[in-house]
Amino acid sequence: MKSSGIGGQAVLEGVMMKNKREYAVAVRKPNGEIAVEKGEMISATEKYKVLGLPLIRGVVNFVESLVLGVKMLTSSAEYFDDVVEEPGKFELWLRKKFGEKADKFIMGGTVFLSVVMAIAIFMLLPLLIVSFIDENVISYEWKTLIEGLIRVAIFLGYVVLISRLKDIRRVFMYHGAEHKTINCIEHGMAPSVQNVRECSRFHKRCGTSFLLFVMLISVVFFLIVRVETLWLRFVVRVLFVPVIAGISYEFIRLAGNSDSKFIGFLSKPGLWLQGLTTREPDDDMIRVAVASVEAVFDWQAYLDENFEKKLRKKNGKIIKAPAGKSEPVKETKKAVKKTELQKEEVQAKEEPVTEVQAVVAPVPEKKAAKAASEVAITEEKVSQKNESEDITAKFDWSFPSAKKETKKDEPDEAAAKESRSRLAEKVAAADKAEKAGKAAQKAVVNTRNAEDEEEEDDILRALDKFFVFEGEGTVMERSGDKEH
């Protein structure tokens, strides 16, 4: 299998795809639209040939991927920042000092701090922990193995913890969409939503696999490179990180272009870890990933070059792959076989129809089409006429002037009179019900008014027991006494 060469990364609500110099980031905006930004990044391996040599190119690509990744994360986050934060004093000082290069300086500083933190946590911290173990109790080899196990445990724990964050889970879903889209193309299928959905979310060239292999290869490497002095061990751990990264890069590069079972077996740990760093995406996320890859990659030319002209084996015979169809791969053989069986069943069901049509005498296509059209028009006119007559007969009572006084129409006339009488009865019943309803409503209103008046009278009678109004003065009666 030839690798497409596409690299990618999940960002905030989007996917970044890179093909050679070109890269594109597609983001699902809050209003539901997909925004695509394209750019170009010339690798240092193109400018300086020595940086493109094996082992060295892995380190260069890793650093460039970090720089581009941080840039794309910042770019995608701008679509969701409602509040514009004012720059701090340090940022203002950088902009004043470096001008337009301030952003590059900040980006470089961020990447540098990220690398330093990663080396300190995953390389130096495990060594510091095992340094408290006396080598008279445990040998150097066992201490190195324990150090490696601690390193891998810290890395796995970090991945598990961040996978529980809600926002990171969505990023991991976009990570799955990125892998599935690249797998779809590299397995000879057009990147439609349906095709992408059926592909695997695990990929051999994933950055997650790269980081895990850095951890695993470091265990073997530090077993071979033995240093007795503790401070030299710390130095060795730092200095040999680029070498280990270069070896890991070359391995996943080889794995991405190989169908070897042995290479596939060695790639299993990285694929297992991707079970944590990828999630199954929804269709909207897949559309974002497809939009990103289409912006930088001519997938149709890739399919034509690598799949259309290839030969495949079927039942021991060499058969040319049909035009417009991709070569089936191991991961989708079962699905292909099932589809072929379904097609055979459909063809078996359609065969009787074909046979019946073969019995009919041959007719020129134009005459047959004209005859069929005339028959359809005639049938439609007859149907409309019948429908019109049915409607007229049903509502004949509303068109008395259109009646013909014939003996044949007498039964229709009687039916019309009966319909009119029933209608009149219904109208009368409706009027009666309406009058009864109005009378009942009026009675309810009168009853309420009477109750209100009676309540007012009760209130006035109660007030009369306590107050006697005499001109402008008021006399209050309490227990038979009067007070002014």
TORGU-712396 format. One record per residue (C-alpha): residue in three letters; y, x, z. Coordinates in steps of 0.02 Angstrom, whole numbers, padded with zeros to 5 digits, always signed. Each point is the difference from the previous one (the first is absolute). Example, Ala and Ser with C-alpha at 12.3 -4.5 7.8 and 13.67 -1.06 7.14 Angstrom:
ALA-00225+00615+00390;SER+00172+00069-00033;
//
This chain:
MET+00000+00000+00000;LYS+00167+00071-00053;SER+00137-00021+00128;SER+00154-00094-00056;GLY+00109+00123+00095;ILE+00096-00141+00084;GLY+00051+00028+00180;GLY+00072-00130+00114;GLN+00061-00048+00171;ALA+00030-00162+00093;VAL+00178-00030+00058;LEU+00086-00140+00095;GLU-00049-00160-00093;GLY-00039+00099-00157;VAL-00094+00135-00093;MET+00056+00165-00075;MET-00095+00070-00150;LYS+00021+00174-00074;ASN-00062+00064-00168;LYS+00043+00181-00041;ARG+00190+00008+00007;GLU+00036-00186+00009;TYR-00010-00107+00154;ALA+00040-00183+00035;VAL+00011-00102+00159;ALA-00024-00189-00008;VAL+00056-00103+00150;ARG-00019-00185+00037;LYS+00176-00051+00051;PRO+00032-00132+00136;ASN+00040-00130-00136;GLY-00172+00026-00079;GLU+00055+00102-00150;ILE-00077+00169-00044;ALA+00125+00142-00014;VAL-00056+00156-00095;GLU+00091+00165+00009;LYS-00048+00146-00112;GLY+00037+00184+00018;GLU-00054+00173-00051;MET-00056+00146+00105;ILE-00040+00169-00076;SER-00130+00091+00104;ALA+00027+00179+00053;THR-00170+00039-00078;GLU+00080-00030-00171;LYS+00149+00111+00035;TYR-00100+00143+00076;LYS-00174+00027-00073;VAL-00060+00097+00150;LEU+00020-00156+00108;GLY-00120-00091-00116;LEU-00147+00113+00042;PRO-00149-00072+00097;LEU+00023-00010+00190;ILE+00189+00030-00018;ARG+00030-00159-00101;GLY-00079-00105+00138;VAL+00131+00054+00127;VAL+00141-00028-00126;ASN-00063-00173-00046;PHE-00021-00046+00183;VAL+00180+00048+00043;GLU+00070-00086-00156;SER-00100-00157+00041;LEU+00075-00001+00174;VAL+00177+00018-00068;LEU-00024-00137-00130;GLY-00089-00112+00125;VAL+00141+00010+00127;LYS+00126-00034-00138;MET-00096-00154-00062;LEU-00021-00067+00177;THR+00187+00013+00026;SER+00034-00082-00169;SER-00117-00146+00035;ALA+00073-00027+00174;GLU+00173-00026-00075;TYR-00055-00169-00069;PHE-00029-00064+00177;ASP+00145+00076+00097;ASP+00117-00147+00033;VAL+00110+00098+00120;VAL+00082+00157-00068;GLU-00003+00133+00136;GLU+00147+00116+00017;PRO-00045+00184-00023;GLY-00008+00105+00159;LYS+00105+00152+00039;PHE-00136+00120-00058;GLU-00020-00091-00165;LEU+00188-00004-00027;TRP+00006+00187+00036;LEU-00139+00031-00128;ARG+00089-00103-00133;LYS+00162+00091+00034;LYS-00086+00170-00004;PHE-00121-00023-00146;GLY+00078-00143-00098;GLU-00120-00080-00124;LYS-00141+00117+00054;ALA+00000-00074+00175;ASP-00134-00127-00045;LYS-00114+00137-00067;PHE+00031+00101+00158;ILE-00046-00149+00109;MET-00155-00034-00105;GLY-00055+00181+00012;GLY+00030+00002+00186;THR-00103-00157+00023;VAL-00146+00072-00098;PHE+00011+00166+00094;LEU-00003-00087+00170;SER-00147-00107-00057;VAL-00101+00153-00050;VAL+00043+00091+00162;MET-00050-00151+00105;ALA-00163-00019-00096;ILE-00047+00182+00024;ALA+00046-00006+00185;ILE-00099-00159+00035;PHE-00153+00021-00111;MET-00019+00191-00002;LEU+00077+00078+00155;LEU-00028-00137+00130;PRO-00192+00002-00016;LEU+00001+00191+00016;LEU+00110-00013+00155;ILE-00121-00125+00079;VAL-00156+00107-00027;SER+00091+00159+00054;PHE-00025-00055+00181;ILE-00188+00013-00022;ASP-00070+00169+00052;GLU-00098+00086-00137;ASN-00123+00063+00132;VAL-00052-00182+00019;ILE+00007-00052-00184;SER-00010+00118-00148;TYR+00137+00022-00131;GLU-00098-00099-00129;TRP-00022-00149+00114;LYS+00183+00005+00051;THR+00049-00001-00185;LEU-00115-00150-00033;ILE+00073-00093+00149;GLU+00175+00042-00063;GLY-00045-00072-00170;LEU-00071-00159+00078;ILE+00159-00022+00103;ARG+00104+00026-00157;VAL-00097-00133-00097;ALA+00004-00118+00151;ILE+00190+00014+00015;PHE+00019-00035-00186;LEU-00116-00151+00004;GLY+00083-00067+00157;TYR+00171+00015-00084;VAL-00062-00096-00153;VAL-00079-00137+00108;LEU+00158-00022+00105;ILE+00120-00015-00146;SER-00119-00118-00092;ARG+00028-00127+00140;LEU+00187-00012-00035;LYS+00045-00157-00097;ASP+00117+00085-00125;ILE-00124+00142-00028;ARG-00139-00127-00037;ARG+00103-00066-00145;VAL+00030+00178-00060;PHE-00188+00027+00005;MET-00023-00157-00106;TYR+00117+00073-00130;HIS-00099+00162+00017;GLY-00155-00100-00048;ALA+00092-00077-00149;GLU+00047+00175-00059;HIS-00180+00061+00007;LYS-00071-00156-00082;THR+00123+00010-00145;ILE-00039+00183-00035;ASN-00187-00034+00015;CYS+00017-00145-00122;ILE+00077+00111-00134;GLU-00116+00148+00031;HIS-00152-00114-00018;GLY+00056-00061-00171;MET+00080-00167+00038;ALA+00173-00069-00037;PRO+00103-00013+00161;SER+00006-00189+00013;VAL+00000-00085+00170;GLN-00178-00062-00021;ASN-00068+00171-00054;VAL+00092+00093+00137;ARG-00060-00122+00132;GLU-00182+00040-00043;CYS+00021+00189+00017;SER-00028+00108+00153;ARG+00141+00043+00118;PHE-00075+00173+00032;HIS+00046+00150-00106;LYS-00059+00180+00006;ARG+00174+00074-00031;CYS+00082-00090+00145;GLY+00118+00095+00115;THR-00097-00067+00150;SER-00155+00092-00063;PHE+00105+00156-00025;LEU+00059+00001+00181;LEU-00174-00030+00067;PHE-00070+00144-00103;VAL+00137+00112+00069;MET-00065-00041+00174;LEU-00183+00027-00046;ILE+00023+00158-00104;SER+00105+00078+00140;VAL-00151-00010+00115;VAL-00107+00102-00121;PHE+00143+00117-00042;PHE+00041+00046+00181;LEU-00184+00029+00036;ILE-00002+00133-00136;VAL+00171+00077+00038;ARG-00027+00058+00179;VAL+00145+00062+00107;GLU-00022+00051+00181;THR+00181+00001+00062;LEU+00069-00172+00044;TRP+00175+00024-00071;LEU-00075+00065-00164;ARG-00104-00158-00011;PHE+00159-00103+00003;VAL+00073+00109-00137;VAL-00158-00015-00105;ARG+00001-00190+00019;VAL+00176-00008-00071;LEU-00016+00131-00137;PHE-00162-00069-00071;VAL+00057-00181-00011;PRO+00059+00025-00182;VAL-00167+00078-00046;ILE-00098-00144+00077;ALA+00116-00127-00083;GLY-00026+00087-00168;ILE-00190-00007+00016;SER+00006-00184+00049;TYR+00111-00040-00148;GLU-00117+00086-00122;PHE-00148-00096+00070;ILE+00077-00174-00018;ARG+00064+00050-00172;LEU-00178+00044-00049;ALA-00068-00159+00079;GLY+00121-00106-00100;ASN-00067+00069-00164;SER-00185+00008+00044;ASP-00143-00125-00001;SER-00117+00121+00089;LYS-00104-00079+00137;PHE+00021+00155+00107;ILE+00190-00006-00013;GLY-00008-00186+00033;PHE-00101+00033+00158;LEU+00128+00127+00061;SER+00139-00125-00035;LYS-00078-00133+00112;PRO+00093+00046+00162;GLY+00169-00019-00086;LEU-00053-00168-00076;TRP-00059-00060+00171;LEU+00168+00045+00076;GLN+00087-00101-00135;GLY-00080-00151+00079;LEU+00136+00019+00132;THR+00147+00051-00110;THR-00025-00133-00135;ARG-00012-00189+00007;GLU-00042-00130-00130;PRO+00165-00052-00083;ASP+00052-00173-00057;ASP+00041-00041-00182;ASP+00188+00024+00024;MET-00030+00177+00063;ILE-00113+00036-00148;ARG+00138-00057-00119;VAL+00119+00123+00083;ALA-00124+00143-00023;VAL-00030-00048-00182;ALA+00188-00005-00033;SER+00017+00174+00073;VAL-00141+00079-00101;GLU+00055-00083-00163;ALA+00172+00078+00021;VAL-00068+00178-00009;PHE-00170-00006-00085;ASP-00061-00055-00172;TRP-00165-00070+00061;GLN-00045-00073-00171;ALA+00003+00172-00081;TYR-00105+00068+00144;LEU-00130-00137-00022;ASP-00005+00026-00189;GLU-00025+00186+00020;ASN-00130+00000+00137;PHE-00097-00163-00016;GLU+00016-00084-00170;LYS-00091+00133-00103;LYS-00129+00049+00128;LEU-00185-00038-00018;ARG-00105-00080+00133;LYS-00187-00014+00030;LYS-00083-00170+00004;ASN-00188-00028+00004;GLY-00030+00179-00055;LYS+00109-00015-00156;ILE+00170+00074-00036;ILE+00121-00141-00039;LYS+00184+00014-00041;ALA+00111-00086+00126;PRO+00079-00158-00077;ALA+00181+00015-00051;GLY+00125-00059+00128;LYS-00125+00011+00142;SER-00013+00138+00126;GLU-00155+00097+00041;PRO-00089-00074+00150;VAL-00009+00114+00151;LYS-00124+00016+00141;GLU+00107-00095+00124;THR+00008-00153-00115;LYS-00173-00002-00081;LYS-00059-00149+00100;ALA+00154-00100-00044;VAL-00018+00044-00185;LYS-00182-00054-00003;LYS+00043-00163+00085;THR+00138-00034-00125;GLU-00117+00034-00147;LEU-00128-00121+00072;GLN+00134-00133+00020;LYS+00053+00026-00182;GLU-00180-00018-00057;GLU-00017-00164+00096;VAL+00160-00068-00078;GLN-00060+00048-00174;ALA-00168-00084+00034;LYS+00091-00160+00048;GLU+00110+00006-00155;GLU-00145+00029-00123;PRO-00047-00187-00020;VAL+00179-00040-00049;THR-00005+00136-00132;GLU-00163-00069-00071;VAL+00070-00178-00013;GLN+00151+00062-00091;ALA-00111+00094-00122;VAL-00086-00164-00053;VAL+00163-00081-00056;ALA+00035+00016-00186;PRO+00128+00134-00041;VAL+00175-00069-00031;PRO+00151+00099-00057;GLU+00108+00046+00148;LYS+00163-00081-00064;LYS-00085-00164-00050;ALA-00096-00008+00163;ALA+00158+00029+00101;LYS+00094-00133-00100;ALA-00140-00128+00020;ALA-00011+00034+00186;SER+00188-00020+00015;GLU+00000-00168-00093;VAL-00142-00065+00108;ALA+00092+00052+00159;ILE+00160-00085-00059;THR-00092-00161-00042;GLU-00089-00004+00166;GLU+00165+00030+00091;LYS+00084-00145-00093;VAL-00144-00118+00039;SER+00003+00054+00182;GLN+00189-00029+00012;LYS-00015-00170-00082;ASN-00138-00055+00119;GLU+00099+00063+00149;SER+00156-00093-00058;GLU-00097-00161-00022;ASP-00076+00017+00173;ILE+00170+00026+00079;THR+00075-00148-00095;ALA-00142-00113+00053;LYS+00015+00055+00180;PHE+00187-00032+00011;ASP+00006-00143-00124;TRP+00090-00112+00127;SER+00158+00106-00017;PHE+00014-00027-00187;PRO-00013-00191-00027;SER+00102+00003-00162;ALA-00124+00117-00082;LYS-00144-00124+00016;LYS-00076-00086-00147;GLU-00047-00182+00023;THR-00175-00002-00067;LYS-00161-00067+00065;LYS-00068+00176+00027;ASP+00149+00038+00112;GLU-00024-00154+00112;PRO-00114+00091+00124;ASP+00128+00142+00007;GLU+00138-00127+00030;ALA-00097-00076+00144;ALA-00032+00170+00075;ALA+00184+00043-00017;LYS+00050-00162+00090;GLU-00122+00038+00138;SER+00071+00176+00016;ARG+00178-00068+00007;SER-00047-00125+00135;ARG-00083+00137+00104;LEU+00153+00108-00021;ALA+00113-00142+00055;GLU-00107-00027+00155;LYS+00009+00185+00042;VAL+00189+00001-00022;ALA+00018-00154+00110;ALA-00110+00076+00134;ALA+00102+00159-00005;ASP+00164-00097+00018;LYS-00072-00099+00144;ALA-00058+00158+00087;GLU+00171+00080-00027;LYS+00088-00152+00075;ALA-00119+00000+00148;GLY+00033+00185+00027;LYS+00189-00027-00003;ALA-00015-00146+00121;ALA-00106+00103+00119;GLN+00123+00144-00009;LYS+00145-00118+00034;ALA-00092-00074+00149;VAL-00030+00174+00070;VAL+00183+00043-00019;ASN+00054-00164+00084;THR-00123+00031+00142;ARG+00069+00175+00026;ASN+00179-00066-00002;ALA-00045-00134+00127;GLU-00084+00128+00111;ASP+00152+00114-00012;GLU+00117-00142+00045;GLU-00109-00052+00147;GLU-00003+00180+00062;GLU+00190+00010-00012;ASP+00014-00163+00100;ASP-00113+00071+00135;ILE+00107+00155+00011;LEU+00160-00103+00014;ARG-00075-00112+00135;ALA-00051+00155+00098;LEU+00176+00070-00013;ASP+00077-00166+00057;LYS-00091+00019+00165;PHE+00094+00160+00037;PHE+00166-00018-00089;VAL+00131-00137-00008;PHE+00138+00027-00127;GLU+00172-00064+00052;GLY+00135+00049-00122;GLU+00023+00187+00005;GLY-00082+00020+00170;THR-00184+00014+00034;VAL-00091-00068+00153;MET-00172+00069+00048;GLU-00114-00109+00104;ARG-00123+00083+00118;SER-00101-00100+00126;GLY+00125-00142-00002;ASP+00152+00114+00037;LYS+00143+00036-00118;GLU+00084+00168-00023;HIS+00159+00034-00096;
//
